[in-house]
Amino acid sequence: MQSEPHESLFSRLRNITARVKVALCDEDTGALERLALEHKTVMDKLNQAGLSTNADLIGLVKELSNEVRDVIVEIGKQRDEIGRELVTLGKRKKMAYAYARNA
């Protein structure tokens, strides 16, 4: 029954990934921090469990990989948007400072 712990852990990872998607949509940084810790715990347990030889898990792992890739893409988009917003904010502050100095 070597695959049972792996299947359970992969299911937990799928659940975490789904909750990360929700937290990203809600822009809930606190939830993202908690989920990152939960993710690390599950990944540590997967490492302790070692490799599974159950070929039935391949489909689950592929699906999970795709879901994680989607989350990574979304995080990248949000990171880029925040970067653009910070640049815009910085420019606005510089302009306000310049106007205030010359007023």
C-alpha positions as CSV (number, residue, x, y, z in Angstrom):
1,M,0.0,0.0,0.0
2,Q,2.9,2.4,-0.8
3,S,0.7,4.5,-3.0
4,E,-1.9,5.4,-0.4
5,P,0.3,8.0,1.5
6,H,1.3,9.4,-1.9
7,E,-2.2,9.6,-3.2
8,S,-3.3,11.3,0.1
9,L,-0.5,13.8,-0.1
10,F,-1.1,14.6,-3.7
11,S,-4.8,15.1,-2.9
12,R,-3.8,17.5,-0.1
13,L,-1.6,19.4,-2.6
14,R,-4.5,19.7,-5.0
15,N,-6.6,21.1,-2.2
16,I,-3.9,23.6,-1.3
17,T,-3.6,24.6,-4.9
18,A,-7.3,25.2,-5.2
19,R,-7.2,27.4,-2.0
20,V,-4.2,29.3,-3.4
21,K,-6.3,30.2,-6.5
22,V,-9.0,31.5,-4.3
23,A,-6.6,33.5,-2.1
24,L,-5.0,35.0,-5.2
25,C,-8.4,36.1,-6.5
26,D,-9.2,37.6,-3.1
27,E,-5.7,39.1,-2.8
28,D,-5.5,37.5,0.7
29,T,-1.8,37.6,1.6
30,G,-2.4,36.1,5.0
31,A,-4.0,33.1,3.5
32,L,-1.2,32.8,1.0
33,E,1.4,32.8,3.8
34,R,-0.5,30.1,5.7
35,L,-0.9,28.0,2.5
36,A,2.8,28.3,1.7
37,L,3.6,26.8,5.1
38,E,1.0,24.1,4.6
39,H,2.5,23.4,1.1
40,K,6.0,23.1,2.6
41,T,4.7,20.6,5.2
42,V,3.1,18.4,2.6
43,M,6.2,18.6,0.3
44,D,8.4,17.6,3.2
45,K,6.1,14.6,3.9
46,L,6.3,13.6,0.2
47,N,10.1,13.7,0.3
48,Q,10.0,11.5,3.4
49,A,7.7,9.1,1.7
50,G,10.1,8.6,-1.2
51,L,9.2,7.8,-4.7
52,S,6.0,5.9,-5.5
53,T,6.0,3.1,-8.0
54,N,2.3,3.2,-8.6
55,A,1.7,4.1,-12.2
56,D,-2.0,4.9,-11.4
57,L,-0.7,8.2,-9.8
58,I,0.7,9.5,-13.0
59,G,-2.6,11.1,-14.1
60,L,-3.1,12.8,-10.8
61,V,0.5,14.1,-10.8
62,K,0.1,15.5,-14.3
63,E,-3.2,17.2,-13.4
64,L,-1.6,18.6,-10.3
65,S,1.4,19.8,-12.2
66,N,-0.9,21.7,-14.7
67,E,-2.8,23.2,-11.8
68,V,0.4,24.4,-10.1
69,R,1.6,25.8,-13.5
70,D,-1.6,27.8,-13.8
71,V,-1.1,29.2,-10.3
72,I,2.5,30.1,-11.1
73,V,1.4,32.0,-14.2
74,E,-1.3,33.9,-12.2
75,I,1.3,34.8,-9.5
76,G,3.6,36.1,-12.2
77,K,0.8,38.2,-13.7
78,Q,-0.1,39.7,-10.3
79,R,3.6,40.3,-9.6
80,D,4.0,42.2,-12.9
81,E,0.9,44.2,-12.2
82,I,2.1,45.2,-8.8
83,G,5.5,46.2,-10.3
84,R,3.7,48.4,-12.8
85,E,1.6,50.0,-10.0
86,L,4.7,50.7,-7.9
87,V,6.5,52.3,-10.8
88,T,3.4,54.5,-11.5
89,L,3.2,55.4,-7.8
90,G,6.9,56.3,-7.7
91,K,6.5,58.6,-10.7
92,R,3.5,60.3,-9.1
93,K,5.4,60.9,-5.9
94,K,8.3,62.4,-7.9
95,M,5.9,64.7,-9.8
96,A,4.2,65.8,-6.6
97,Y,7.5,66.4,-4.9
98,A,8.7,68.5,-7.9
99,Y,5.5,70.5,-8.0
100,A,5.6,71.1,-4.2
101,R,9.2,72.3,-4.4
102,N,8.4,74.8,-7.2
103,A,5.2,76.0,-5.7
